[in-house]
Amino acid sequence: MNSTSAHRRAMKIGIVGFGRMAELCHLPGLRAAGWEVAAVLDVTPARREAAQALGVPRTTADLSEFAACSLNAALVAPHSSVRWSAVEPLIARGIHLLIEKPLATTAAEARRICEACERVGVLCSVFHNRRWDADFLRVKTIVESGFIGQVLRVENRLFEFEPATRFGAAEFNQSWRVTAALGGGSMLDWGPHLLDQVLTLMHAAGPVVSVNAEVRRVRHGDADDHFMIDLRFGNGAAALVGKSDICPIGPRHKWLVVGERGSLVGDWKSLIARNIEGVERRSRAAPRAADLHRNFLEAVRDGKPLHVTARQSLRTVEIFDAARRSAVDGASIAMRL
Protein backbone atom coordinates (compact mmCIF):
# COMPACT_ATOMS: atom_id res chain seq x y z
CA MET A 1 0.00 0.00 0.00
CA ASN A 2 1.50 3.37 -1.01
CA SER A 3 1.60 6.35 1.35
CA THR A 4 -1.32 8.11 -0.40
CA SER A 5 -3.74 5.19 -0.05
CA ALA A 6 -2.61 4.62 3.54
CA HIS A 7 -3.31 8.27 4.28
CA ARG A 8 -6.82 8.01 2.83
CA ARG A 9 -7.94 4.71 4.32
CA ALA A 10 -10.90 4.92 6.68
CA MET A 11 -10.02 4.95 10.36
CA LYS A 12 -12.87 3.73 12.52
CA ILE A 13 -13.36 4.78 16.12
CA GLY A 14 -16.05 4.00 18.67
CA ILE A 15 -17.15 6.01 21.69
CA VAL A 16 -17.62 4.40 25.10
CA GLY A 17 -19.94 6.57 27.20
CA PHE A 18 -21.98 9.09 25.22
CA GLY A 19 -22.28 11.86 27.81
CA ARG A 20 -22.16 15.59 27.26
CA MET A 21 -18.40 15.70 26.63
CA ALA A 22 -18.73 12.94 24.05
CA GLU A 23 -21.69 14.64 22.37
CA LEU A 24 -20.49 18.25 22.39
CA CYS A 25 -16.69 17.87 22.20
CA HIS A 26 -15.54 14.44 21.09
CA LEU A 27 -18.05 13.50 18.37
CA PRO A 28 -17.59 16.70 16.34
CA GLY A 29 -13.87 16.80 17.14
CA LEU A 30 -13.27 13.24 16.00
CA ARG A 31 -15.20 13.75 12.79
CA ALA A 32 -13.42 17.02 12.00
CA ALA A 33 -10.08 15.26 12.55
CA GLY A 34 -10.94 12.60 9.97
CA TRP A 35 -12.16 9.73 12.13
CA GLU A 36 -15.15 7.66 11.05
CA VAL A 37 -17.26 7.36 14.22
CA ALA A 38 -18.66 3.88 13.70
CA ALA A 39 -20.23 2.94 17.04
CA VAL A 40 -21.32 4.15 20.46
CA LEU A 41 -21.56 2.13 23.66
CA ASP A 42 -23.80 3.54 26.39
CA VAL A 43 -25.92 1.91 29.10
CA THR A 44 -28.64 4.57 28.84
CA PRO A 45 -31.21 4.07 26.04
CA ALA A 46 -31.79 7.82 25.64
CA ARG A 47 -28.08 8.42 25.09
CA ARG A 48 -27.94 5.71 22.45
CA GLU A 49 -30.89 7.39 20.75
CA ALA A 50 -29.04 10.72 20.91
CA ALA A 51 -26.04 9.14 19.19
CA GLN A 52 -28.26 7.65 16.48
CA ALA A 53 -29.89 11.04 15.90
CA LEU A 54 -26.42 12.48 15.33
CA GLY A 55 -25.64 9.92 12.65
CA VAL A 56 -23.72 7.22 14.53
CA PRO A 57 -24.58 4.04 12.59
CA ARG A 58 -24.34 1.51 15.41
CA THR A 59 -25.17 1.78 19.10
CA THR A 60 -25.15 -0.85 21.81
CA ALA A 61 -25.20 -1.39 25.56
CA ASP A 62 -23.01 -4.49 25.33
CA LEU A 63 -19.23 -4.06 25.66
CA SER A 64 -18.40 -7.32 23.88
CA GLU A 65 -20.59 -6.35 20.93
CA PHE A 66 -18.93 -2.93 20.82
CA ALA A 67 -15.42 -4.41 20.93
CA ALA A 68 -16.28 -6.64 17.96
CA CYS A 69 -17.15 -3.69 15.68
CA SER A 70 -13.87 -3.79 13.67
CA LEU A 71 -12.64 -0.59 15.28
CA ASN A 72 -9.15 0.85 15.00
CA ALA A 73 -9.59 2.85 18.20
CA ALA A 74 -11.97 3.88 20.96
CA LEU A 75 -12.66 7.11 22.81
CA VAL A 76 -13.34 6.07 26.41
CA ALA A 77 -15.49 8.58 28.32
CA PRO A 78 -17.79 6.99 30.91
CA HIS A 79 -17.51 8.01 34.55
CA SER A 80 -14.01 7.28 35.79
CA SER A 81 -14.80 4.47 38.25
CA VAL A 82 -15.20 1.98 35.38
CA ARG A 83 -11.92 2.60 33.55
CA TRP A 84 -10.33 -0.85 33.75
CA SER A 85 -13.54 -2.80 33.11
CA ALA A 86 -14.20 -0.59 30.06
CA VAL A 87 -10.74 -0.80 28.51
CA GLU A 88 -9.67 -4.38 29.29
CA PRO A 89 -11.58 -6.07 26.43
CA LEU A 90 -10.57 -3.28 24.04
CA ILE A 91 -6.88 -3.71 24.86
CA ALA A 92 -7.24 -7.47 24.37
CA ARG A 93 -8.48 -6.83 20.81
CA GLY A 94 -5.65 -4.39 20.03
CA ILE A 95 -7.95 -1.35 19.92
CA HIS A 96 -6.04 1.89 20.51
CA LEU A 97 -7.34 4.16 23.27
CA LEU A 98 -8.00 7.86 23.79
CA ILE A 99 -9.23 8.12 27.39
CA GLU A 100 -11.00 11.06 28.99
CA LYS A 101 -9.17 12.39 32.02
CA PRO A 102 -8.47 11.12 34.59
CA LEU A 103 -6.72 8.03 33.28
CA ALA A 104 -8.13 6.19 36.34
CA THR A 105 -9.22 6.90 39.90
CA THR A 106 -6.14 5.32 41.50
CA ALA A 107 -2.49 5.03 40.55
CA ALA A 108 -2.66 1.23 40.76
CA GLU A 109 -5.41 1.09 38.14
CA ALA A 110 -3.75 3.73 35.96
CA ARG A 111 -0.48 1.78 36.07
CA ARG A 112 -2.35 -1.41 35.18
CA ILE A 113 -3.79 0.28 32.09
CA CYS A 114 -0.37 1.59 31.03
CA GLU A 115 1.30 -1.78 31.45
CA ALA A 116 -1.45 -3.69 29.64
CA CYS A 117 -1.31 -1.33 26.66
CA GLU A 118 2.48 -1.46 26.49
CA ARG A 119 2.47 -5.25 26.72
CA VAL A 120 0.36 -5.68 23.56
CA GLY A 121 1.40 -2.56 21.65
CA VAL A 122 -1.81 -0.55 22.06
CA LEU A 123 -1.43 3.23 21.88
CA CYS A 124 -3.00 5.05 24.83
CA SER A 125 -3.47 8.80 25.08
CA VAL A 126 -5.41 10.83 27.64
CA PHE A 127 -7.53 13.89 26.83
CA HIS A 128 -5.59 16.54 28.74
CA ASN A 129 -6.88 19.15 26.30
CA ARG A 130 -6.46 22.08 28.71
CA ARG A 131 -2.71 21.85 28.22
CA TRP A 132 -3.54 24.03 25.20
CA ASP A 133 -6.02 26.44 26.80
CA ALA A 134 -5.33 30.08 26.02
CA ASP A 135 -4.86 31.06 29.68
CA PHE A 136 -2.18 28.40 30.15
CA LEU A 137 -0.42 29.13 26.87
CA ARG A 138 -0.16 32.83 27.78
CA VAL A 139 1.50 31.88 31.07
CA LYS A 140 3.77 29.35 29.37
CA THR A 141 4.86 31.90 26.75
CA ILE A 142 5.90 34.46 29.38
CA VAL A 143 7.70 31.90 31.55
CA GLU A 144 9.61 30.35 28.65
CA SER A 145 10.65 33.81 27.39
CA GLY A 146 12.69 34.31 30.58
CA PHE A 147 10.92 37.62 31.30
CA ILE A 148 10.35 36.78 35.00
CA GLY A 149 13.46 34.62 35.41
CA GLN A 150 13.59 31.18 36.99
CA VAL A 151 10.25 30.20 38.46
CA LEU A 152 10.14 29.92 42.25
CA ARG A 153 6.42 29.37 42.79
CA VAL A 154 3.31 28.65 40.70
CA GLU A 155 -0.31 28.80 41.79
CA ASN A 156 -3.07 27.47 39.53
CA ARG A 157 -6.40 27.27 41.31
CA LEU A 158 -10.11 27.96 40.96
CA PHE A 159 -12.62 29.11 43.55
CA GLU A 160 -16.28 28.51 42.71
CA PHE A 161 -19.54 27.90 44.56
CA GLU A 162 -20.72 24.58 43.10
CA PRO A 163 -19.46 21.58 41.10
CA ALA A 164 -20.28 21.04 37.44
CA THR A 165 -23.11 18.56 38.05
CA ARG A 166 -25.50 20.40 35.73
CA PHE A 167 -23.14 19.94 32.78
CA GLY A 168 -23.81 16.19 32.55
CA ALA A 169 -26.41 14.52 30.35
CA ALA A 170 -29.86 14.88 31.90
CA GLU A 171 -30.70 11.30 30.94
CA PHE A 172 -27.96 9.93 33.19
CA ASN A 173 -27.24 10.33 36.90
CA GLN A 174 -25.81 13.87 37.01
CA SER A 175 -24.86 13.45 40.66
CA TRP A 176 -22.08 11.01 39.71
CA ARG A 177 -19.71 14.01 39.69
CA VAL A 178 -20.14 14.37 43.47
CA THR A 179 -20.36 10.65 44.28
CA ALA A 180 -17.13 9.07 45.49
CA ALA A 181 -17.96 5.51 44.39
CA LEU A 182 -18.46 6.74 40.80
CA GLY A 183 -15.15 8.60 40.63
CA GLY A 184 -16.65 11.98 41.46
CA GLY A 185 -15.19 14.90 43.36
CA SER A 186 -13.43 18.13 42.48
CA MET A 187 -9.97 16.55 42.56
CA LEU A 188 -10.76 14.01 39.84
CA ASP A 189 -12.89 16.46 37.84
CA TRP A 190 -10.84 19.66 37.51
CA GLY A 191 -7.73 18.38 39.26
CA PRO A 192 -6.25 16.51 36.26
CA HIS A 193 -6.47 19.65 34.12
CA LEU A 194 -4.95 22.03 36.68
CA LEU A 195 -2.21 19.63 37.76
CA ASP A 196 -1.28 18.65 34.19
CA GLN A 197 -0.87 22.34 33.32
CA VAL A 198 1.51 22.89 36.25
CA LEU A 199 3.53 19.74 35.57
CA THR A 200 3.86 20.78 31.92
CA LEU A 201 4.93 24.31 32.89
CA MET A 202 7.45 23.00 35.43
CA HIS A 203 8.94 20.25 33.27
CA ALA A 204 12.47 21.56 33.87
CA ALA A 205 12.08 21.81 37.67
CA GLY A 206 12.95 18.17 38.28
CA PRO A 207 10.76 15.51 39.87
CA VAL A 208 8.00 16.18 42.40
CA VAL A 209 9.68 15.37 45.72
CA SER A 210 6.88 16.08 48.19
CA VAL A 211 3.10 16.47 48.33
CA ASN A 212 1.15 18.15 51.11
CA ALA A 213 -2.61 18.38 50.65
CA GLU A 214 -5.90 19.52 52.08
CA VAL A 215 -8.82 17.44 50.73
CA ARG A 216 -12.28 18.10 52.16
CA ARG A 217 -15.91 17.11 51.66
CA VAL A 218 -17.98 20.05 52.89
CA ARG A 219 -21.29 20.42 51.11
CA HIS A 220 -21.75 18.57 47.80
CA GLY A 221 -22.35 14.80 47.73
CA ASP A 222 -19.99 12.39 49.47
CA ALA A 223 -16.87 13.16 47.40
CA ASP A 224 -14.37 15.98 47.93
CA ASP A 225 -15.58 19.45 46.98
CA HIS A 226 -12.46 21.34 48.08
CA PHE A 227 -8.81 20.43 47.57
CA MET A 228 -5.50 22.26 47.68
CA ILE A 229 -2.26 20.42 46.86
CA ASP A 230 1.18 21.87 47.64
CA LEU A 231 4.02 20.43 45.55
CA ARG A 232 7.77 20.74 45.94
CA PHE A 233 10.05 20.07 42.96
CA GLY A 234 13.61 18.80 42.84
CA ASN A 235 15.09 22.24 42.14
CA GLY A 236 13.32 23.75 45.16
CA ALA A 237 10.42 25.37 43.28
CA ALA A 238 6.93 25.07 44.75
CA ALA A 239 3.42 24.92 43.34
CA LEU A 240 -0.16 25.09 44.58
CA VAL A 241 -2.89 23.34 42.61
CA GLY A 242 -6.49 23.43 43.79
CA LYS A 243 -10.21 23.73 43.18
CA SER A 244 -12.86 24.74 45.67
CA ASP A 245 -16.59 24.38 45.03
CA ILE A 246 -17.67 25.95 48.32
CA CYS A 247 -16.66 29.62 47.87
CA PRO A 248 -19.26 32.36 47.31
CA ILE A 249 -16.30 34.68 46.65
CA GLY A 250 -12.62 34.05 45.99
CA PRO A 251 -9.49 35.46 44.27
CA ARG A 252 -10.07 36.89 40.81
CA HIS A 253 -6.96 35.45 39.23
CA LYS A 254 -6.45 31.80 38.37
CA TRP A 255 -2.66 32.01 37.95
CA LEU A 256 0.14 33.45 40.07
CA VAL A 257 3.73 32.82 39.03
CA VAL A 258 6.66 34.22 41.05
CA GLY A 259 10.06 34.26 39.41
CA GLU A 260 13.50 35.49 40.43
CA ARG A 261 13.15 38.57 38.20
CA GLY A 262 9.40 39.21 38.13
CA SER A 263 5.92 37.84 38.56
CA LEU A 264 2.63 37.46 36.75
CA VAL A 265 -1.06 37.04 37.44
CA GLY A 266 -3.61 35.72 34.98
CA ASP A 267 -7.27 34.83 34.69
CA TRP A 268 -9.19 33.09 31.91
CA LYS A 269 -9.06 36.13 29.60
CA SER A 270 -5.85 38.05 30.24
CA LEU A 271 -2.41 38.10 31.82
CA ILE A 272 -0.24 40.83 33.37
CA ALA A 273 3.48 40.31 34.03
CA ARG A 274 5.98 42.78 35.51
CA ASN A 275 9.73 42.35 35.99
CA ILE A 276 12.05 43.93 38.56
CA GLU A 277 12.96 46.74 36.12
CA GLY A 278 9.30 47.79 36.11
CA VAL A 279 8.71 46.63 32.55
CA GLU A 280 5.19 45.27 32.09
CA ARG A 281 3.73 42.86 29.61
CA ARG A 282 0.04 42.27 29.05
CA SER A 283 -1.60 39.64 26.91
CA ARG A 284 -5.08 38.71 25.81
CA ALA A 285 -3.79 36.57 22.96
CA ALA A 286 -5.42 33.24 22.22
CA PRO A 287 -2.55 31.02 21.02
CA ARG A 288 -3.51 28.21 18.68
CA ALA A 289 -4.46 25.03 20.50
CA ALA A 290 -3.35 21.54 19.55
CA ASP A 291 -5.92 19.16 18.07
CA LEU A 292 -5.73 16.03 20.22
CA HIS A 293 -8.29 14.17 18.11
CA ARG A 294 -6.18 14.71 14.99
CA ASN A 295 -2.96 13.89 16.83
CA PHE A 296 -4.48 10.60 17.99
CA LEU A 297 -5.53 9.78 14.41
CA GLU A 298 -2.05 10.53 13.07
CA ALA A 299 -0.43 8.48 15.84
CA VAL A 300 -2.62 5.45 15.12
CA ARG A 301 -2.55 5.74 11.33
CA ASP A 302 0.88 7.22 10.64
CA GLY A 303 2.96 6.44 13.71
CA LYS A 304 3.41 10.06 14.78
CA PRO A 305 4.22 10.75 18.47
CA LEU A 306 1.34 11.30 20.86
CA HIS A 307 1.00 14.79 22.32
CA VAL A 308 -0.15 13.25 25.62
CA THR A 309 0.95 9.78 26.73
CA ALA A 310 -0.69 7.55 29.31
CA ARG A 311 2.51 7.58 31.36
CA GLN A 312 2.32 11.37 31.62
CA SER A 313 -1.24 11.09 32.87
CA LEU A 314 -0.26 8.34 35.32
CA ARG A 315 1.96 10.89 37.06
CA THR A 316 -1.07 13.08 37.87
CA VAL A 317 -2.95 10.13 39.38
CA GLU A 318 0.09 9.17 41.48
CA ILE A 319 0.12 12.70 42.89
CA PHE A 320 -3.60 12.48 43.70
CA ASP A 321 -2.98 9.23 45.59
CA ALA A 322 -0.26 10.97 47.59
CA ALA A 323 -2.59 13.95 48.20
CA ARG A 324 -5.24 11.67 49.70
CA ARG A 325 -2.67 10.08 52.00
CA SER A 326 -1.35 13.47 53.02
CA ALA A 327 -4.84 14.74 53.86
CA VAL A 328 -5.56 11.69 56.02
CA ASP A 329 -2.17 11.71 57.77
CA GLY A 330 -1.89 15.48 58.10
CA ALA A 331 1.69 15.31 56.83
CA SER A 332 3.78 15.74 53.70
CA ILE A 333 4.32 12.68 51.53
CA ALA A 334 7.85 12.24 50.22
CA MET A 335 8.08 10.93 46.67
CA ARG A 336 10.17 11.19 43.54
CA LEU A 337 8.27 11.22 40.26
C-alpha positions as CSV (number, residue, x, y, z in Angstrom):
1,M,0.0,0.0,0.0
2,N,1.5,3.4,-1.0
3,S,1.6,6.4,1.4
4,T,-1.3,8.1,-0.4
5,S,-3.7,5.2,-0.1
6,A,-2.6,4.6,3.5
7,H,-3.3,8.3,4.3
8,R,-6.8,8.0,2.8
9,R,-7.9,4.7,4.3
10,A,-10.9,4.9,6.7
11,M,-10.0,4.9,10.4
12,K,-12.9,3.7,12.5
13,I,-13.4,4.8,16.1
14,G,-16.1,4.0,18.7
15,I,-17.1,6.0,21.7
16,V,-17.6,4.4,25.1
17,G,-19.9,6.6,27.2
18,F,-22.0,9.1,25.2
19,G,-22.3,11.9,27.8
20,R,-22.2,15.6,27.3
21,M,-18.4,15.7,26.6
22,A,-18.7,12.9,24.0
23,E,-21.7,14.6,22.4
24,L,-20.5,18.3,22.4
25,C,-16.7,17.9,22.2
26,H,-15.5,14.4,21.1
27,L,-18.1,13.5,18.4
28,P,-17.6,16.7,16.3
29,G,-13.9,16.8,17.1
30,L,-13.3,13.2,16.0
31,R,-15.2,13.8,12.8
32,A,-13.4,17.0,12.0
33,A,-10.1,15.3,12.6
34,G,-10.9,12.6,10.0
35,W,-12.2,9.7,12.1
36,E,-15.2,7.7,11.1
37,V,-17.3,7.4,14.2
38,A,-18.7,3.9,13.7
39,A,-20.2,2.9,17.0
40,V,-21.3,4.2,20.5
41,L,-21.6,2.1,23.7
42,D,-23.8,3.5,26.4
43,V,-25.9,1.9,29.1
44,T,-28.6,4.6,28.8
45,P,-31.2,4.1,26.0
46,A,-31.8,7.8,25.6
47,R,-28.1,8.4,25.1
48,R,-27.9,5.7,22.5
49,E,-30.9,7.4,20.7
50,A,-29.0,10.7,20.9
51,A,-26.0,9.1,19.2
52,Q,-28.3,7.6,16.5
53,A,-29.9,11.0,15.9
54,L,-26.4,12.5,15.3
55,G,-25.6,9.9,12.6
56,V,-23.7,7.2,14.5
57,P,-24.6,4.0,12.6
58,R,-24.3,1.5,15.4
59,T,-25.2,1.8,19.1
60,T,-25.2,-0.9,21.8
61,A,-25.2,-1.4,25.6
62,D,-23.0,-4.5,25.3
63,L,-19.2,-4.1,25.7
64,S,-18.4,-7.3,23.9
65,E,-20.6,-6.4,20.9
66,F,-18.9,-2.9,20.8
67,A,-15.4,-4.4,20.9
68,A,-16.3,-6.6,18.0
69,C,-17.1,-3.7,15.7
70,S,-13.9,-3.8,13.7
71,L,-12.6,-0.6,15.3
72,N,-9.1,0.9,15.0
73,A,-9.6,2.8,18.2
74,A,-12.0,3.9,21.0
75,L,-12.7,7.1,22.8
76,V,-13.3,6.1,26.4
77,A,-15.5,8.6,28.3
78,P,-17.8,7.0,30.9
79,H,-17.5,8.0,34.6
80,S,-14.0,7.3,35.8
81,S,-14.8,4.5,38.2
82,V,-15.2,2.0,35.4
83,R,-11.9,2.6,33.5
84,W,-10.3,-0.9,33.8
85,S,-13.5,-2.8,33.1
86,A,-14.2,-0.6,30.1
87,V,-10.7,-0.8,28.5
88,E,-9.7,-4.4,29.3
89,P,-11.6,-6.1,26.4
90,L,-10.6,-3.3,24.0
91,I,-6.9,-3.7,24.9
92,A,-7.2,-7.5,24.4
93,R,-8.5,-6.8,20.8
94,G,-5.7,-4.4,20.0
95,I,-8.0,-1.3,19.9
96,H,-6.0,1.9,20.5
97,L,-7.3,4.2,23.3
98,L,-8.0,7.9,23.8
99,I,-9.2,8.1,27.4
100,E,-11.0,11.1,29.0
101,K,-9.2,12.4,32.0
102,P,-8.5,11.1,34.6
103,L,-6.7,8.0,33.3
104,A,-8.1,6.2,36.3
105,T,-9.2,6.9,39.9
106,T,-6.1,5.3,41.5
107,A,-2.5,5.0,40.6
108,A,-2.7,1.2,40.8
109,E,-5.4,1.1,38.1
110,A,-3.7,3.7,36.0
111,R,-0.5,1.8,36.1
112,R,-2.3,-1.4,35.2
113,I,-3.8,0.3,32.1
114,C,-0.4,1.6,31.0
115,E,1.3,-1.8,31.4
116,A,-1.5,-3.7,29.6
117,C,-1.3,-1.3,26.7
118,E,2.5,-1.5,26.5
119,R,2.5,-5.3,26.7
120,V,0.4,-5.7,23.6
121,G,1.4,-2.6,21.6
122,V,-1.8,-0.6,22.1
123,L,-1.4,3.2,21.9
124,C,-3.0,5.0,24.8
125,S,-3.5,8.8,25.1
126,V,-5.4,10.8,27.6
127,F,-7.5,13.9,26.8
128,H,-5.6,16.5,28.7
129,N,-6.9,19.1,26.3
130,R,-6.5,22.1,28.7
131,R,-2.7,21.8,28.2
132,W,-3.5,24.0,25.2
133,D,-6.0,26.4,26.8
134,A,-5.3,30.1,26.0
135,D,-4.9,31.1,29.7
136,F,-2.2,28.4,30.2
137,L,-0.4,29.1,26.9
138,R,-0.2,32.8,27.8
139,V,1.5,31.9,31.1
140,K,3.8,29.4,29.4
141,T,4.9,31.9,26.8
142,I,5.9,34.5,29.4
143,V,7.7,31.9,31.6
144,E,9.6,30.4,28.7
145,S,10.7,33.8,27.4
146,G,12.7,34.3,30.6
147,F,10.9,37.6,31.3
148,I,10.4,36.8,35.0
149,G,13.5,34.6,35.4
150,Q,13.6,31.2,37.0
151,V,10.2,30.2,38.5
152,L,10.1,29.9,42.3
153,R,6.4,29.4,42.8
154,V,3.3,28.7,40.7
155,E,-0.3,28.8,41.8
156,N,-3.1,27.5,39.5
157,R,-6.4,27.3,41.3
158,L,-10.1,28.0,41.0
159,F,-12.6,29.1,43.6
160,E,-16.3,28.5,42.7
161,F,-19.5,27.9,44.6
162,E,-20.7,24.6,43.1
163,P,-19.5,21.6,41.1
164,A,-20.3,21.0,37.4
165,T,-23.1,18.6,38.1
166,R,-25.5,20.4,35.7
167,F,-23.1,19.9,32.8
168,G,-23.8,16.2,32.6
169,A,-26.4,14.5,30.4
170,A,-29.9,14.9,31.9
171,E,-30.7,11.3,30.9
172,F,-28.0,9.9,33.2
173,N,-27.2,10.3,36.9
174,Q,-25.8,13.9,37.0
175,S,-24.9,13.4,40.7
176,W,-22.1,11.0,39.7
177,R,-19.7,14.0,39.7
178,V,-20.1,14.4,43.5
179,T,-20.4,10.6,44.3
180,A,-17.1,9.1,45.5
181,A,-18.0,5.5,44.4
182,L,-18.5,6.7,40.8
183,G,-15.2,8.6,40.6
184,G,-16.7,12.0,41.5
185,G,-15.2,14.9,43.4
186,S,-13.4,18.1,42.5
187,M,-10.0,16.6,42.6
188,L,-10.8,14.0,39.8
189,D,-12.9,16.5,37.8
190,W,-10.8,19.7,37.5
191,G,-7.7,18.4,39.3
192,P,-6.3,16.5,36.3
193,H,-6.5,19.7,34.1
194,L,-5.0,22.0,36.7
195,L,-2.2,19.6,37.8
196,D,-1.3,18.7,34.2
197,Q,-0.9,22.3,33.3
198,V,1.5,22.9,36.2
199,L,3.5,19.7,35.6
200,T,3.9,20.8,31.9
201,L,4.9,24.3,32.9
202,M,7.5,23.0,35.4
203,H,8.9,20.2,33.3
204,A,12.5,21.6,33.9
205,A,12.1,21.8,37.7
206,G,12.9,18.2,38.3
207,P,10.8,15.5,39.9
208,V,8.0,16.2,42.4
209,V,9.7,15.4,45.7
210,S,6.9,16.1,48.2
211,V,3.1,16.5,48.3
212,N,1.2,18.2,51.1
213,A,-2.6,18.4,50.7
214,E,-5.9,19.5,52.1
215,V,-8.8,17.4,50.7
216,R,-12.3,18.1,52.2
217,R,-15.9,17.1,51.7
218,V,-18.0,20.0,52.9
219,R,-21.3,20.4,51.1
220,H,-21.7,18.6,47.8
221,G,-22.4,14.8,47.7
222,D,-20.0,12.4,49.5
223,A,-16.9,13.2,47.4
224,D,-14.4,16.0,47.9
225,D,-15.6,19.4,47.0
226,H,-12.5,21.3,48.1
227,F,-8.8,20.4,47.6
228,M,-5.5,22.3,47.7
229,I,-2.3,20.4,46.9
230,D,1.2,21.9,47.6
231,L,4.0,20.4,45.5
232,R,7.8,20.7,45.9
233,F,10.1,20.1,43.0
234,G,13.6,18.8,42.8
235,N,15.1,22.2,42.1
236,G,13.3,23.8,45.2
237,A,10.4,25.4,43.3
238,A,6.9,25.1,44.8
239,A,3.4,24.9,43.3
240,L,-0.2,25.1,44.6
241,V,-2.9,23.3,42.6
242,G,-6.5,23.4,43.8
243,K,-10.2,23.7,43.2
244,S,-12.9,24.7,45.7
245,D,-16.6,24.4,45.0
246,I,-17.7,26.0,48.3
247,C,-16.7,29.6,47.9
248,P,-19.3,32.4,47.3
249,I,-16.3,34.7,46.7
250,G,-12.6,34.1,46.0
251,P,-9.5,35.5,44.3
252,R,-10.1,36.9,40.8
253,H,-7.0,35.4,39.2
254,K,-6.4,31.8,38.4
255,W,-2.7,32.0,38.0
256,L,0.1,33.4,40.1
257,V,3.7,32.8,39.0
258,V,6.7,34.2,41.0
259,G,10.1,34.3,39.4
260,E,13.5,35.5,40.4
261,R,13.1,38.6,38.2
262,G,9.4,39.2,38.1
263,S,5.9,37.8,38.6
264,L,2.6,37.5,36.8
265,V,-1.1,37.0,37.4
266,G,-3.6,35.7,35.0
267,D,-7.3,34.8,34.7
268,W,-9.2,33.1,31.9
269,K,-9.1,36.1,29.6
270,S,-5.9,38.0,30.2
271,L,-2.4,38.1,31.8
272,I,-0.2,40.8,33.4
273,A,3.5,40.3,34.0
274,R,6.0,42.8,35.5
275,N,9.7,42.3,36.0
276,I,12.1,43.9,38.6
277,E,13.0,46.7,36.1
278,G,9.3,47.8,36.1
279,V,8.7,46.6,32.5
280,E,5.2,45.3,32.1
281,R,3.7,42.9,29.6
282,R,0.0,42.3,29.1
283,S,-1.6,39.6,26.9
284,R,-5.1,38.7,25.8
285,A,-3.8,36.6,23.0
286,A,-5.4,33.2,22.2
287,P,-2.6,31.0,21.0
288,R,-3.5,28.2,18.7
289,A,-4.5,25.0,20.5
290,A,-3.3,21.5,19.5
291,D,-5.9,19.2,18.1
292,L,-5.7,16.0,20.2
293,H,-8.3,14.2,18.1
294,R,-6.2,14.7,15.0
295,N,-3.0,13.9,16.8
296,F,-4.5,10.6,18.0
297,L,-5.5,9.8,14.4
298,E,-2.0,10.5,13.1
299,A,-0.4,8.5,15.8
300,V,-2.6,5.4,15.1
301,R,-2.6,5.7,11.3
302,D,0.9,7.2,10.6
303,G,3.0,6.4,13.7
304,K,3.4,10.1,14.8
305,P,4.2,10.7,18.5
306,L,1.3,11.3,20.9
307,H,1.0,14.8,22.3
308,V,-0.1,13.2,25.6
309,T,0.9,9.8,26.7
310,A,-0.7,7.5,29.3
311,R,2.5,7.6,31.4
312,Q,2.3,11.4,31.6
313,S,-1.2,11.1,32.9
314,L,-0.3,8.3,35.3
315,R,2.0,10.9,37.1
316,T,-1.1,13.1,37.9
317,V,-3.0,10.1,39.4
318,E,0.1,9.2,41.5
319,I,0.1,12.7,42.9
320,F,-3.6,12.5,43.7
321,D,-3.0,9.2,45.6
322,A,-0.3,11.0,47.6
323,A,-2.6,14.0,48.2
324,R,-5.2,11.7,49.7
325,R,-2.7,10.1,52.0
326,S,-1.4,13.5,53.0
327,A,-4.8,14.7,53.9
328,V,-5.6,11.7,56.0
329,D,-2.2,11.7,57.8
330,G,-1.9,15.5,58.1
331,A,1.7,15.3,56.8
332,S,3.8,15.7,53.7
333,I,4.3,12.7,51.5
334,A,7.8,12.2,50.2
335,M,8.1,10.9,46.7
336,R,10.2,11.2,43.5
337,L,8.3,11.2,40.3
